[in-house]
């Protein structure tokens, strides 16, 4: 056994010494020149040509999704605002309104507002505090549109949809952001902020345990009393 170990150790040392051996010559800070005329390119075109996007097999959507992945680099996470939101709910990338309104995205009611303003791509993420008593969540999203005018119109349209479809929602001013369209209800605050060709969407909600208890008890049927005075 010792002899085998010694042989293995000797082999390692020999290999290590071989890797550390010096090589004669002079290093130069440049690569070997390439003779372009000698390259065998076959049927490939070697002259610069205009790129033409192939729209087959959802190619256009795939290009938009590449832009959506780039937006992930600038998406601010909810924990940067509220450190207690430690549980990830959803993070998604989308390239059309149909995908945007699926699970983890924006509500269906905003579909027309973004479609009519040339939505390019978007990303969003939602985190919660994981509490069943005092539940809190924060949604942060970035929507990219074709032009700055599209972004401004989309932000205003999404804001208007929220106000008209929710009776309890009222306009609110967002401090330091006069261009933001903000609204609030008893349990949530939303904002749509146009910024160049983008719209930053934020929505924070909180459901205290007291309000949950009220809603739960009010929905329960009242106990019936029998002729003996016993509740059933």
Secondary structure by P-SEA (a helix, b strand, c coil): caaaaaaaaaaaaaaaaaaacccbbbbbcccccccccccccccccccbbbbbbccccaaaaaaaaaaaaaaccccccccccccccccccccccccccccccccccccccaaaaaaaaccccccccccccccccbbbbbbbbccccccaaaaaaaaaaaaaaaaaacccbbbbbccccccccccccccbbbbbbbcccbbbbbbbbbbcaaaaaaaaaaaccccccccccccc
